[in-house]
């Protein structure tokens, strides 16, 4: 990762700054591997606090295809948000690169904005129209995993950002 990625963004200044500063020191990664049904169960059991974040992400790798979905609310309490998605043959080193962004950030900038900047540099995401934000992890991730139901083994990684 280039050092200028972190310096090209200003410190956290939007209205929810205090919450972003707290979240920048509490990013999480959850990874699950196995049959799609088991992975869906594990994703559904993630803490409710994940869905209350302003930005979180699911990356999923199946047999010969991969998807990434970024769930983003406009503000923490907003009942609506967008989902940006990307599809390809493989996640490649995406999980590793985004982990490096979070670690290099060291809580200085909004982790959601840092991850989005990295994604925007290297992937062509399609952003959906605003719609009601998911109320549960199952509601957020279930439809994505369902698309992989015919695969025998999948990998799913969730990034909990800001």
MOZIPE-V394306 format. One record per backbone hydrogen bond with DSSP energy under -0.5 kcal/mol. NH is the residue of the N-H (numbers start at 1). CO is the residue of the C=O. E is the energy in kcal/mol with one decimal. If there is no record, write none. Layout:
# MOZIPE-V394306
nh co e
NH CO E
NH CO E
This chain:
# MOZIPE-V394306
nh co e
5 2 -1.1
6 2 -0.5
6 3 -0.7
7 3 -0.9
8 4 -1.6
12 108 -0.7
17 14 -1.8
19 16 -0.5
20 16 -2.1
21 17 -2.8
22 18 -2.0
23 19 -2.6
24 20 -2.6
25 21 -0.7
25 22 -1.1
26 23 -2.1
28 160 -1.8
30 158 -2.3
32 156 -2.7
34 154 -2.1
36 151 -0.6
39 35 -2.6
40 36 -2.6
41 37 -1.9
42 38 -2.4
43 39 -2.7
44 40 -2.3
45 41 -1.1
46 43 -1.6
50 47 -1.6
51 47 -0.5
51 48 -0.7
52 48 -0.8
53 50 -1.4
56 71 -2.0
57 159 -2.5
58 69 -2.6
59 157 -2.9
60 67 -3.0
61 155 -2.8
62 65 -3.2
64 62 -1.3
66 88 -3.0
67 60 -2.5
68 86 -2.3
69 58 -2.9
70 84 -2.9
71 56 -2.9
71 69 -0.6
72 70 -0.5
72 82 -2.7
73 54 -3.0
74 80 -0.8
78 75 -1.3
81 131 -2.4
82 72 -2.8
84 70 -2.5
85 126 -2.7
86 68 -2.0
88 66 -2.2
94 91 -2.1
97 93 -2.8
98 94 -2.5
99 95 -2.1
100 96 -2.2
101 97 -1.8
102 98 -2.1
103 99 -2.5
104 100 -2.8
105 101 -1.9
106 102 -1.1
108 105 -2.0
114 110 -2.1
115 111 -2.5
116 112 -2.5
117 113 -2.3
118 114 -1.9
119 115 -2.6
120 116 -2.9
121 117 -1.4
122 118 -1.0
122 119 -0.6
123 119 -2.3
125 123 -1.0
126 85 -2.9
127 125 -0.5
128 83 -2.3
128 126 -0.5
131 81 -2.3
133 79 -3.3
140 136 -1.9
141 137 -3.1
142 138 -2.2
145 141 -2.3
146 142 -2.5
147 143 -1.0
147 144 -0.6
148 145 -2.1
149 146 -1.6
151 148 -1.9
154 34 -3.0
155 61 -2.4
156 32 -2.8
157 59 -3.2
158 30 -3.1
159 57 -2.3
160 28 -2.9
160 158 -0.5
161 55 -1.6
161 159 -0.7
162 55 -0.6
